[in-house]
């Protein structure tokens, strides 16, 4: 079951089964774009369609809020995640930026780059 929580243009979608949160994703609608971040699935639930269902719910949320695209940033150091999003229709935008080098997120052990990906929302 997917449960939204949050403000009118933001949401935290949770995937809940048997009263246990198995996954979640944060969404924020801005103009024509929906920003998707911090998608997480419990390790035991990975490979069982939880992430796919969260992405589908995010796309529906985008349509409801008049967004024509979904944007996400993925660490280049996680090529398996980039490939997962690409298998789900996301395409690289060519945009990239260095991961913030602040103590707020801790200090990375290697240089990290965030890659921009985009999904065009189907009507």
C-alpha positions as CSV (number, residue, x, y, z in Angstrom):
1,X,0.0,0.0,0.0
2,X,1.4,3.5,-0.9
3,X,0.7,6.2,1.6
4,X,1.3,9.9,0.9
5,X,2.3,12.3,3.6
6,X,3.3,15.9,3.3
7,X,2.3,19.3,1.9
8,X,0.3,20.2,-1.2
9,X,3.3,20.2,-3.6
10,X,5.6,17.9,-1.6
11,X,5.0,14.3,-0.6
12,X,6.7,11.5,1.1
13,X,5.3,8.3,-0.4
14,X,5.7,5.2,1.8
15,X,5.2,1.6,0.7
16,X,3.7,-0.3,3.6
17,X,3.0,-4.0,3.9
18,X,1.8,-5.7,7.1
19,X,2.3,-2.3,9.0
20,X,6.0,-2.3,8.0
21,X,7.5,0.5,5.9
22,X,9.4,-1.3,3.1
23,X,10.2,1.8,1.0
24,X,9.8,5.5,0.6
25,X,10.5,8.4,-1.8
26,X,10.4,12.2,-1.4
27,X,8.7,14.2,-4.1
28,X,8.6,18.0,-4.7
29,X,6.7,19.6,-7.6
30,X,8.2,22.8,-8.9
31,X,6.7,24.4,-12.0
32,X,6.7,21.7,-14.7
33,X,9.1,19.3,-13.0
34,X,8.8,16.8,-10.2
35,X,12.0,16.4,-8.2
36,X,12.4,12.8,-6.9
37,X,14.9,12.1,-4.2
38,X,15.9,9.7,-1.5
39,X,14.1,6.7,-2.9
40,X,14.9,3.9,-0.5
41,X,13.8,0.2,-0.3
42,X,14.5,-2.1,2.6
43,X,17.2,-4.6,1.7
44,X,14.9,-7.6,2.2
45,X,12.3,-6.0,-0.1
46,X,14.6,-5.2,-2.9
47,X,13.9,-7.1,-6.2
48,X,10.2,-7.5,-5.3
49,X,8.8,-4.5,-7.2
50,X,8.7,-2.0,-4.3
51,X,10.9,0.5,-6.1
52,X,9.1,0.1,-9.4
53,X,5.8,0.8,-7.6
54,X,7.2,3.9,-5.9
55,X,8.4,5.2,-9.3
56,X,4.9,4.5,-10.8
57,X,3.3,6.4,-7.9
58,X,5.7,9.3,-8.4
59,X,4.8,9.5,-12.1
60,X,1.1,9.6,-11.1
61,X,1.8,12.3,-8.6
62,X,3.6,14.3,-11.3
63,X,0.6,14.0,-13.6
64,X,-1.7,15.1,-10.8
65,X,0.4,18.2,-10.2
66,X,0.8,19.2,-13.9
67,X,4.4,18.1,-14.2
68,X,5.7,17.0,-17.6
69,X,9.0,15.5,-16.3
70,X,10.5,13.8,-13.3
71,X,14.1,14.7,-12.4
72,X,16.5,12.9,-10.2
73,X,20.2,13.1,-9.3
74,X,22.1,9.8,-8.9
75,X,25.7,9.2,-7.7
76,X,28.0,8.3,-10.6
77,X,29.8,6.0,-8.2
78,X,26.6,3.8,-8.2
79,X,26.4,2.7,-11.9
80,X,23.9,-0.1,-10.9
81,X,21.5,2.6,-9.7
82,X,21.9,4.7,-12.9
83,X,21.2,1.5,-14.9
84,X,18.2,0.7,-12.7
85,X,16.6,4.1,-13.4
86,X,17.5,3.8,-17.1
87,X,15.7,0.5,-17.2
88,X,12.7,2.3,-15.8
89,X,12.6,4.9,-18.6
90,X,14.9,7.6,-17.2
91,X,17.5,9.2,-19.5
92,X,20.7,11.0,-18.7
93,X,20.3,14.8,-19.2
94,X,24.0,15.5,-19.5
95,X,23.9,17.6,-16.4
96,X,26.2,16.8,-13.5
97,X,27.5,18.5,-10.4
98,X,29.9,17.7,-7.7
99,X,28.5,16.2,-4.5
100,X,28.4,18.9,-1.8
101,X,31.6,18.8,0.2
102,X,30.2,19.8,3.5
103,X,30.2,18.2,6.9
104,X,26.4,18.2,6.8
105,X,26.6,15.0,4.7
106,X,30.0,13.8,5.9
107,X,33.2,13.9,3.9
108,X,33.3,11.5,0.9
109,X,36.3,9.2,0.7
110,X,36.4,9.8,-3.1
111,X,35.3,12.6,-5.4
112,X,31.5,12.1,-6.0
113,X,29.5,13.4,-8.9
114,X,25.7,13.6,-9.2
115,X,24.3,12.7,-12.6
116,X,21.0,14.2,-13.8
117,X,18.4,11.9,-15.1
118,X,14.9,12.7,-16.4
119,X,11.7,10.9,-17.2
120,X,9.1,12.5,-19.6
121,X,5.7,12.0,-18.0
122,X,3.1,10.4,-20.3
123,X,-0.3,11.9,-20.2
